[in-house]
């Protein structure tokens, strides 16, 4: 079964680690298209950003609980 491209992008970004994700969120908010988001349309990239921000909300700006 083929994986959803949004889920795949989220997984690839999460593999980079906590600190890299905060940088990636900032870049995505500035409109940068990261390599992991190549091939996704605007709506899909926005879905990835929303999902990543939701995941990272538990860290509240840092990488420690």
Phi, psi and omega in degrees: 000133182284135181282143175302132183296330177291313179298319179298315179297319178299314180298317181295320178293318182296331178296340181285340178101166187302306184298319179294326180295322178297319177295315180298320177301314179299315179297318180295320178296333177275002176093005179288140176259106182289157179306325181292345183256001179301136179090352177267147177276177183302317181296317180294318178298322177294321177299319178297314181299314179300316181295315180297317179297323178295315178298316185280350180303330180292339182269346175047047174092357179229184179244023176230148180274000000 
